[in-house]
Amino acid sequence: VAFDTLVLATGARHAYFGHDEWEPFAPGLKTLEDATTIRRRILLAFEQAERETDVARRQALLTLAIVGGGPTGVELAGTIAELAHDTLRDEFRNIDTRQTRVVLIEAGDRILANFAPALSAYAQTALERLGVTVELGRAVTELDADSVIFGDKRLPAKTILWAAGVAASPAAEWLGANADRAGRVLVEP
């Protein structure tokens, strides 16, 4: 195929910082299919909590952890809190969805680190007003289907979502092209 200019818009993928084994337990949000998976997991957690009689297991089902305090993680946390605390409030008989814990875990010292500090502080206050617990300064060290460990804290949670890292698509490998250390294809100006 002849061309004057070639643009390959290959997107990005999730980066689990050397822990790709976490992906099945903590899906990320990059595609429409990812959004559908996340929606299904959240709604199934509420449905399972509705039938669960064990208090600890019910609380784990009603705990949703989001790893990563960038724009995607902040948006997910706020949206899920509104969904749980307002939208689904009257949809269940055995559970009070307002008891749902939404926990946003950020390894850095503030959420939205690429924004001005005042905007980060405003976003954190807004999330906390929605009922989101913001955990700062501790990176995730372990994650499985039942919990997430960050710092020295273990949080039982049946729904864990990943918003912490982005990696370049493997286009450089496909093309046999030169890439930078992050795997991004080196392009001309």
Order of alpha helices (4+ residues) and beta strands (2+ residues): beta-alpha-alpha-beta-alpha-beta-alpha-beta-beta-beta-beta-beta-beta-alpha
